[in-house]
Amino acid sequence: MVKIIGLKVSVNSDGKSFVSLKLEGGVEAIQSQKSGKFYITNRTCLIISTFDKLTAEALVGTSIPGSVGRAFCEPYEYTIKETGEVLSLTHRYEYKPEDVTSSVENFHTMPATVAFS
């Protein structure tokens, strides 16, 4: 289960606003690459919604089935605000519904050719 912990209102390239929900996954222990020590954190992500701001605000605090998981992406730099340390990352976090295969995975398992009768 993931919890809706907030929202973000953004504007697309056409000037139209839309609402994203901020999701939070479960607590997990992560080992620091620098010190080797463990720390506790949780994964968060934003997911675009069709809700207006009032509806999204009403959803804050509720839970939905699924998880927040790691998804690979093009490398980018991320600065830790507290320390100023710059990291090079090749992943981001995204919402993964329960028992749903991603469209990318489906694409790779589809046959190369399709015959119609």
PEFEN-V818344 format. One record per residue. RES is the residue in one letter. PHI is phi in radians with two decimals (NA if undefined). Layout:
((RES | PHI) (RES | PHI))
This chain:
((M | NA) (V | -2.10) (K | -1.92) (I | -1.44) (I | -1.95) (G | 3.13) (L | -2.58) (K | -2.46) (V | -1.73) (S | -2.21) (V | -2.16) (N | -1.44) (S | -1.14) (D | -1.56) (G | 1.47) (K | -1.61) (S | -1.47) (F | -2.57) (V | -1.95) (S | -1.91) (L | -1.72) (K | -1.63) (L | -1.89) (E | -2.21) (G | -1.51) (G | -1.28) (V | -1.31) (E | -2.57) (A | -1.65) (I | -2.16) (Q | -1.69) (S | -1.17) (Q | -1.25) (K | -1.44) (S | -1.65) (G | 1.41) (K | -1.43) (F | -1.63) (Y | -2.47) (I | -1.76) (T | -2.62) (N | -2.49) (R | -1.59) (T | -2.29) (C | -2.74) (L | -1.91) (I | -2.31) (I | -1.18) (S | -2.25) (T | -1.77) (F | -1.37) (D | -1.41) (K | -1.07) (L | -1.11) (T | -1.14) (A | -1.09) (E | -1.07) (A | -1.18) (L | -1.45) (V | -1.04) (G | 1.76) (T | -1.55) (S | -2.08) (I | -2.33) (P | -1.17) (G | 2.34) (S | -2.59) (V | -1.86) (G | -2.22) (R | -1.36) (A | -2.26) (F | -1.28) (C | -2.65) (E | -1.10) (P | -1.03) (Y | -2.60) (E | -1.71) (Y | -2.29) (T | -1.81) (I | -1.33) (K | -1.02) (E | -1.18) (T | -1.95) (G | 1.41) (E | -1.16) (V | -1.80) (L | -1.94) (S | -1.77) (L | -2.00) (T | -2.19) (H | -2.55) (R | -2.44) (Y | -1.93) (E | -2.48) (Y | -1.29) (K | -2.19) (P | -1.08) (E | -1.16) (D | 0.96) (V | -2.19) (T | -1.55) (S | -1.16) (S | -1.11) (V | -1.16) (E | -1.11) (N | -1.08) (F | -1.05) (H | -1.25) (T | -1.68) (M | -1.30) (P | -1.12) (A | -1.18) (T | -2.27) (V | -2.21) (A | -1.78) (F | -1.92) (S | -1.72))
